[in-house]
Amino acid sequence: MPRPKPKEIEELEPEIEEYLNLKSPKTARTYGGGFVKFLRYYRSKYGTNVTFNHFLNRIFEEFKKPPLEQKRIAEQEISGFIDYLKDKGLSDNSIRLYFAAIQNYLKYKHIVISMSFVNVPPPVEKRENGKHEWKIEHIKQFVDAASNYRDKALILCMFQSGLGVSEICNLNYDDVKNELEAGILPLSLKLVRKKTNVKFKTFFGRDAVKYLKLYLETRGKLKPEDPLFTKQRARGGEKRINITTIEQTFSEIAKNLNFIEQTDGYNPARPHSLRAAFNSRLFTINETLREFWMGHDIGVVSRAYLAMPTEEMRKHYVTAEQYLKIEMTSEEEKEEKAAITRSITPEMKEKIEELEQTLGQKVITISALEKRVASLEKLYDKFFQMKPGAVWNLMQAIEREHENREHEHEHREWKEQLKQTKESWEEEKKKKPKKT
């Protein structure tokens, strides 16, 4: 059933209607209003018959020119649109909403707007909606305050990847299995953001991987389809963690930290604040690459990043990881391991190999003993299933066997002594001088 539209939105082009149909009804209504206002502004400059496609065609024609001759048509027109809205007396938040409508549609058409050249009003956050401004030492204290490996891993996986809380909840062991078991750092993730159906890549840094391994060791052997993070105490086995559980967990941790200010029970250190911290900590990194790691829709550029070999993308993240570490980076850990390897002398290496060989032999011996114990346990079970008469006969047979073995042992000893006496006599005979 078609979605009802206000009259003023009915005149929009089919491409815009197609885009709005991808949004929720509330968002489509708000964005539709933004398009109508933009067209009013745009037509006041270029004529009452022009359409939004006129604007798009100007941008695409500009892209055909040599880079030094190109003008920022999109940024110039959007800045003019923002000034137009200000003159109409719209609030900063309304202006930001209408700007978002145009910006996201341009992304849909593979056109990326540089925020550095657009005069968008800064967000006016209500006090209760504020996020904690994370310093790296605060992240470390937040991790230290977590009471278990799962919560420590959650904090660092979100902070070092830029993943949203929904993406964290949806992760399976299969998403990390190959590189985690191979010991590859930083660990790459190839995901699809369900909210926008955008494909993207990101990474877990060394610190996140360290605590993730410690957490997964507490859960035993995992299947690829198992959730990466689960609730701590779930009835009927392990259950996938959810957003509410993570939010409650972070709130409990934050209560014990003086540097996190809480108002009326509201937690500024909520999960999304770690995603925001990832973005702000990497402000010196290429903005488009940063947006790609966070799963934002960046238009045609995302296809280029998706096609980039994972090892090339990993090198970019290694450069960024220094701004996200609380203990050490992936490169620092590799260098530390290499230094340890270089410090091992040939004698130490030989000793290690001997110990490994001895350990291997012990393992074989233990395995043999385990089989022997299993065999004796079966014999023990059979013994107690026997009838009393059969048990008495068996015991007598064992006693006779024991006596026979004792006699055989005594006989062997006598033969050995006789042999030794004969050998001694032969030796003495050789030593005596022969009669001439």
C-alpha positions as CSV (number, residue, x, y, z in Angstrom):
1,M,0.0,0.0,0.0
2,P,1.5,3.4,-1.0
3,R,2.6,5.6,1.8
4,P,0.4,8.8,2.1
5,K,2.2,12.1,1.4
6,P,1.4,15.7,2.2
7,K,0.2,17.7,-0.8
8,E,3.4,19.8,-0.9
9,I,5.5,16.7,-1.3
10,E,3.5,15.2,-4.2
11,E,5.3,17.4,-6.8
12,L,8.8,16.0,-6.0
13,E,10.6,14.0,-8.6
14,P,10.2,10.2,-8.8
15,E,13.9,9.7,-7.8
16,I,13.3,11.6,-4.6
17,E,10.1,9.7,-3.9
18,E,12.0,6.5,-4.4
19,Y,14.6,7.6,-1.8
20,L,11.9,8.7,0.7
21,N,10.2,5.3,0.5
22,L,13.4,3.8,2.0
23,K,12.9,5.9,5.1
24,S,10.5,5.5,8.0
25,P,7.2,7.4,7.7
26,K,8.3,10.0,10.2
27,T,11.7,10.6,8.6
28,A,10.2,10.6,5.1
29,R,7.8,13.4,6.2
30,T,10.6,15.5,7.7
31,Y,13.0,15.0,4.8
32,G,10.2,15.7,2.3
33,G,9.6,19.0,4.0
34,G,13.3,19.7,3.6
35,F,13.2,19.0,-0.2
36,V,10.2,21.3,-0.6
37,K,12.0,24.1,1.2
38,F,15.2,23.6,-0.8
39,L,13.3,23.7,-4.1
40,R,11.7,27.0,-3.0
41,Y,15.1,28.4,-2.3
42,Y,16.6,27.0,-5.5
43,R,13.8,28.2,-7.8
44,S,14.1,31.7,-6.3
45,K,17.5,31.7,-7.9
46,Y,17.2,29.7,-11.1
47,G,13.5,29.9,-12.2
48,T,10.2,28.4,-11.1
49,N,10.4,25.5,-13.5
50,V,13.8,24.0,-12.4
51,T,13.8,20.7,-10.6
52,F,16.2,19.0,-8.2
53,N,17.7,17.2,-11.1
54,H,18.9,20.6,-12.4
55,F,20.9,20.9,-9.2
56,L,22.3,17.3,-9.6
57,N,23.2,17.9,-13.3
58,R,25.2,21.0,-12.4
59,I,27.2,19.0,-9.9
60,F,27.9,16.1,-12.3
61,E,28.9,18.5,-15.1
62,E,31.4,20.1,-12.7
63,F,32.9,16.7,-11.9
64,K,33.8,16.4,-15.7
65,K,36.1,19.3,-15.5
66,P,39.8,19.1,-14.5
67,P,40.2,19.1,-10.7
68,L,41.8,22.6,-10.6
69,E,38.8,24.0,-12.5
70,Q,36.1,22.4,-10.5
71,K,33.9,24.5,-8.2
72,R,32.1,23.2,-5.1
73,I,28.6,23.6,-6.5
74,A,27.0,21.4,-3.9
75,E,28.6,23.1,-0.9
76,Q,27.9,26.6,-2.3
77,E,24.2,25.9,-2.9
78,I,23.7,24.2,0.5
79,S,25.4,27.0,2.3
80,G,23.0,29.4,0.5
81,F,20.1,27.2,1.5
82,I,21.2,27.3,5.1
83,D,21.4,31.2,5.0
84,Y,17.9,31.2,3.4
85,L,16.5,29.1,6.3
86,K,18.1,31.4,8.9
87,D,16.5,34.4,7.3
88,K,13.2,32.6,7.5
89,G,13.7,32.3,11.3
90,L,14.0,28.5,11.5
91,S,15.7,27.1,14.6
92,D,19.2,25.6,14.4
93,N,17.9,22.1,15.0
94,S,15.3,22.5,12.1
95,I,18.1,23.7,9.8
96,R,20.2,20.7,10.7
97,L,17.3,18.4,9.9
98,Y,16.7,19.9,6.5
99,F,20.4,19.9,5.7
100,A,20.6,16.2,6.7
101,A,17.7,15.5,4.2
102,I,19.7,17.1,1.3
103,Q,23.1,15.7,2.4
104,N,21.8,12.1,2.7
105,Y,20.0,12.2,-0.7
106,L,23.3,13.4,-2.3
107,K,25.1,10.5,-0.7
108,Y,22.4,8.3,-2.2
109,K,23.4,9.7,-5.5
110,H,27.1,9.1,-4.8
111,I,27.9,12.8,-4.0
112,V,29.8,13.4,-0.8
113,I,29.6,16.8,0.9
114,S,32.6,18.2,2.7
115,M,31.4,19.6,6.1
116,S,34.5,21.8,6.1
117,F,32.8,24.0,3.5
118,V,29.2,24.1,4.8
119,N,28.1,26.5,7.5
120,V,25.8,24.1,9.3
121,P,24.8,25.3,12.8
122,P,26.4,23.3,15.6
123,P,24.0,20.9,17.4
124,V,22.3,22.2,20.5
125,E,22.3,19.3,22.9
126,K,20.0,19.1,25.8
127,R,21.9,18.4,29.0
128,E,20.2,15.1,29.5
129,N,21.2,14.0,26.0
130,G,24.9,14.8,26.3
131,K,27.6,12.3,25.8
132,H,30.7,11.9,28.0
133,E,33.8,13.4,26.3
134,W,36.1,10.5,26.6
135,K,39.8,11.0,27.2
136,I,42.0,8.0,26.7
137,E,42.8,7.7,30.4
138,H,39.0,7.7,31.1
139,I,38.6,4.8,28.7
140,K,41.3,2.9,30.6
141,Q,39.6,3.6,34.0
142,F,36.3,2.5,32.5
143,V,37.8,-0.8,31.4
144,D,39.5,-1.3,34.7
145,A,36.2,-0.7,36.6
146,A,34.5,-3.5,34.6
147,S,34.2,-6.6,36.8
148,N,34.6,-9.3,34.1
149,Y,36.3,-10.0,30.8
150,R,33.0,-9.7,28.8
151,D,32.4,-6.1,29.8
152,K,36.0,-5.1,29.3
153,A,35.9,-6.7,25.8
154,L,32.6,-4.9,25.0
155,I,34.0,-1.5,25.9
156,L,37.2,-1.9,23.9
157,C,35.5,-3.6,20.9
158,M,33.1,-0.7,20.5
159,F,35.7,2.0,21.2
160,Q,38.4,0.6,18.9
161,S,36.1,-0.3,16.0
162,G,33.5,2.5,16.0
163,L,30.7,-0.1,15.8
164,G,27.3,0.8,17.1
165,V,25.7,-1.1,19.9
166,S,23.3,-2.9,17.4
167,E,26.3,-4.1,15.3
168,I,28.1,-5.4,18.4
169,C,25.0,-7.4,19.5
170,N,24.6,-8.9,16.0
171,L,28.2,-10.2,15.8
172,N,28.8,-14.0,15.6
173,Y,31.9,-15.9,16.4
174,D,32.2,-16.6,12.6
175,D,32.8,-12.8,12.1
176,V,36.2,-13.0,14.0
177,K,37.0,-16.7,13.9
178,N,39.6,-17.0,11.2
179,E,41.8,-14.0,12.1
180,L,41.3,-14.5,15.8
181,E,42.5,-18.1,15.7
182,A,45.4,-17.1,13.3
183,G,46.5,-14.4,15.7
184,I,46.2,-11.6,13.1
185,L,46.4,-8.0,14.4
186,P,44.6,-5.7,14.0
187,L,41.6,-8.0,13.4
188,S,39.4,-7.1,10.4
189,L,35.6,-7.2,10.3
190,K,33.6,-7.3,7.1
191,L,30.0,-6.3,7.9
192,V,26.7,-4.9,6.7
193,R,25.0,-2.2,8.8
194,K,21.4,-3.3,9.0
195,K,20.2,0.2,9.7
196,T,21.2,1.4,6.3
197,N,22.1,-1.8,4.5
198,V,25.6,-0.4,3.9
199,K,28.6,-2.8,3.5
200,F,31.8,-1.7,5.3
201,K,35.0,-2.8,7.0
202,T,36.4,-2.0,10.4
203,F,38.9,-3.4,12.9
204,F,39.4,-4.5,16.5
205,G,42.7,-3.2,17.8
206,R,45.2,-5.2,19.9
207,D,43.6,-4.2,23.2
208,A,40.1,-5.2,22.1
209,V,41.4,-8.6,20.8
210,K,43.3,-9.2,24.1
211,Y,40.2,-9.0,26.2
212,L,38.0,-10.6,23.6
213,K,40.2,-13.7,23.8
214,L,40.2,-13.7,27.6
215,Y,36.4,-13.5,27.5
216,L,35.9,-16.3,24.9
217,E,38.2,-18.6,26.8
218,T,35.6,-18.6,29.6
219,R,33.0,-19.9,27.2
220,G,34.7,-23.0,26.0
221,K,34.5,-24.3,22.4
222,L,32.3,-22.1,20.1
223,K,30.5,-22.8,16.9
224,P,30.7,-20.3,14.0
225,E,27.0,-19.4,14.4
226,D,27.3,-18.7,18.2
227,P,26.8,-15.1,19.3
228,L,30.1,-13.3,20.0
229,F,28.7,-11.7,23.1
230,T,26.1,-13.3,25.4
231,K,24.2,-12.5,28.5
232,Q,26.1,-13.6,31.7
233,R,23.3,-15.5,33.4
234,A,20.9,-16.8,30.8
235,R,18.3,-19.6,31.5
236,G,18.4,-22.4,29.0
237,G,22.0,-21.8,27.8
238,E,23.8,-18.9,26.2
239,K,21.6,-16.1,24.8
240,R,22.7,-13.3,22.6
241,I,23.4,-10.0,24.4
242,N,21.0,-7.1,23.7
243,I,21.1,-3.3,23.7
244,T,19.3,-3.0,27.0
245,T,21.8,-5.4,28.8
246,I,24.8,-3.4,27.4
247,E,23.2,0.0,28.4
248,Q,22.5,-1.3,32.0
249,T,26.0,-2.7,32.3
250,F,27.6,0.5,31.2
251,S,25.4,2.5,33.6
252,E,26.4,0.3,36.5
253,I,30.1,0.7,35.7
254,A,29.8,4.5,35.3
255,K,28.2,4.9,38.8
256,N,31.5,4.0,40.4
257,L,33.5,6.6,38.4
258,N,33.7,10.1,39.7
259,F,34.7,11.7,36.3
260,I,31.4,10.6,34.7
261,E,28.7,13.1,35.6
262,Q,25.2,11.7,35.8
263,T,22.0,13.8,35.9
264,D,18.7,12.3,37.2
265,G,20.1,8.8,36.7
266,Y,20.9,9.4,33.0
267,N,24.2,7.9,31.9
268,P,26.3,10.1,29.5
269,A,28.7,7.1,29.2
270,R,26.2,5.1,27.2
271,P,27.4,2.8,24.4
272,H,26.9,5.3,21.6
273,S,29.3,7.6,23.4
274,L,32.1,5.1,22.6
275,R,31.3,5.2,18.9
276,A,31.4,9.0,19.1
277,A,34.8,8.8,20.9
278,F,36.2,6.6,18.1
279,N,35.2,9.4,15.6
280,S,36.6,12.2,17.7
281,R,39.9,10.4,18.6
282,L,40.6,9.9,14.9
283,F,39.9,13.5,13.9
284,T,43.4,13.6,12.2
285,I,42.6,10.6,10.0
286,N,41.0,11.0,6.6
287,E,37.3,11.9,7.2
288,T,35.9,9.7,4.4
289,L,37.9,6.6,5.6
290,R,36.7,7.3,9.2
291,E,33.1,7.4,8.0
292,F,33.6,4.1,6.1
293,W,34.9,2.4,9.2
294,M,31.8,3.5,11.1
295,G,29.5,2.1,8.4
296,H,28.2,5.5,7.2
297,D,26.9,5.8,3.7
298,I,29.7,7.6,1.7
299,G,28.3,6.9,-1.7
300,V,30.5,5.8,-4.6
301,V,33.7,6.1,-2.5
302,S,32.6,3.2,-0.3
303,R,32.9,0.9,-3.4
304,A,36.5,1.8,-3.7
305,Y,37.2,1.1,-0.1
306,L,35.4,-2.2,-0.2
307,A,37.5,-3.2,-3.2
308,M,40.7,-2.2,-1.4
309,P,42.7,-5.4,-0.3
310,T,42.2,-6.0,3.4
311,E,45.9,-5.8,4.1
312,E,46.1,-2.3,2.6
313,M,43.1,-1.3,4.7
314,R,44.8,-2.9,7.7
315,K,47.8,-0.6,7.2
316,H,45.6,2.5,7.4
317,Y,44.1,1.2,10.7
318,V,47.5,0.5,12.1
319,T,48.3,4.2,11.6
320,A,45.1,5.2,13.5
321,E,45.4,2.6,16.3
322,Q,47.9,4.8,18.2
323,Y,45.1,7.2,19.0
324,L,42.9,4.3,20.4
325,K,45.3,2.3,22.5
326,I,45.0,1.9,26.3
327,E,47.9,-0.6,26.7
328,M,49.7,-1.1,23.4
329,T,49.1,-1.2,19.6
330,S,49.2,-4.2,17.3
331,E,52.6,-3.1,16.0
332,E,54.0,-2.6,19.5
333,E,52.9,-6.2,20.4
334,K,54.5,-7.6,17.3
335,E,57.8,-5.7,18.1
336,E,57.7,-7.0,21.7
337,K,57.3,-10.6,20.5
338,A,60.1,-10.1,18.0
339,A,62.4,-8.8,20.7
340,I,61.7,-11.8,22.9
341,T,62.4,-14.1,20.0
342,R,65.7,-12.3,19.2
343,S,66.7,-12.7,22.9
344,I,66.5,-16.5,22.9
345,T,70.0,-18.1,22.7
346,P,70.7,-21.4,20.8
347,E,71.1,-23.1,24.2
348,M,67.7,-21.8,25.4
349,K,66.1,-22.9,22.2
350,E,67.6,-26.4,22.5
351,K,66.4,-26.6,26.1
352,I,62.9,-25.5,25.1
353,E,62.9,-28.2,22.4
354,E,64.0,-30.8,25.0
355,L,61.2,-29.7,27.3
356,E,58.7,-29.9,24.5
357,Q,59.8,-33.4,23.7
358,T,59.6,-34.4,27.3
359,L,56.2,-32.9,27.6
360,G,55.1,-34.8,24.5
361,Q,56.3,-38.1,26.0
362,K,54.4,-37.3,29.2
363,V,51.3,-36.7,27.2
364,I,51.7,-40.1,25.6
365,T,52.2,-41.7,29.0
366,I,49.2,-40.0,30.5
367,S,47.1,-41.1,27.5
368,A,48.2,-44.7,28.0
369,L,47.4,-44.5,31.7
370,E,44.0,-43.0,30.9
371,K,43.3,-46.0,28.6
372,R,44.5,-48.4,31.4
373,V,42.2,-46.7,34.0
374,A,39.3,-47.0,31.6
375,S,40.0,-50.7,31.1
376,L,40.2,-51.3,34.9
377,E,36.9,-49.4,35.4
378,K,35.2,-51.7,32.9
379,L,36.7,-54.7,34.7
380,Y,35.6,-53.3,38.1
381,D,32.0,-52.9,36.8
382,K,32.0,-56.5,35.5
383,F,33.4,-57.9,38.8
384,F,30.5,-56.4,40.8
385,Q,28.0,-57.8,38.3
386,M,29.2,-61.4,38.9
387,K,27.4,-63.9,41.1
388,P,29.0,-64.8,44.5
389,G,30.0,-68.3,43.4
390,A,31.7,-67.0,40.3
391,V,33.5,-64.4,42.3
392,W,34.9,-67.2,44.7
393,N,36.1,-69.2,41.7
394,L,37.8,-66.2,40.2
395,M,39.6,-65.4,43.4
396,Q,40.9,-68.9,43.7
397,A,42.1,-68.9,40.1
398,I,43.9,-65.6,40.8
399,E,45.5,-67.1,43.9
400,R,46.8,-70.2,42.0
401,E,48.1,-67.9,39.2
402,H,49.9,-65.8,41.8
403,E,51.5,-69.0,43.4
404,N,52.6,-70.2,39.9
405,R,54.2,-66.9,39.1
406,E,56.0,-67.0,42.4
407,H,57.4,-70.5,41.6
408,E,58.4,-69.3,38.2
409,H,60.1,-66.3,39.7
410,E,62.1,-68.5,42.2
411,H,63.0,-70.9,39.3
412,R,64.3,-68.0,37.2
413,E,66.4,-66.7,40.1
414,W,67.9,-70.2,40.6
415,K,68.8,-70.5,37.0
416,E,70.4,-67.1,37.0
417,Q,72.5,-67.9,40.0
418,L,73.6,-71.2,38.4
419,K,74.6,-69.3,35.2
420,Q,76.6,-66.8,37.2
421,T,78.4,-69.6,39.1
422,K,79.3,-71.4,35.9
423,E,80.7,-68.2,34.4
424,S,82.8,-67.5,37.5
425,W,84.2,-71.0,37.4
426,E,85.1,-70.7,33.8
427,E,86.9,-67.4,34.5
428,E,88.9,-69.0,37.4
429,K,89.8,-71.9,35.2
430,K,91.3,-69.6,32.6
431,K,93.4,-67.8,35.1
432,K,95.2,-71.0,36.4
433,P,98.5,-71.8,34.7
434,K,98.6,-74.8,32.5
435,K,100.8,-77.8,33.6
436,T,103.9,-78.4,31.4
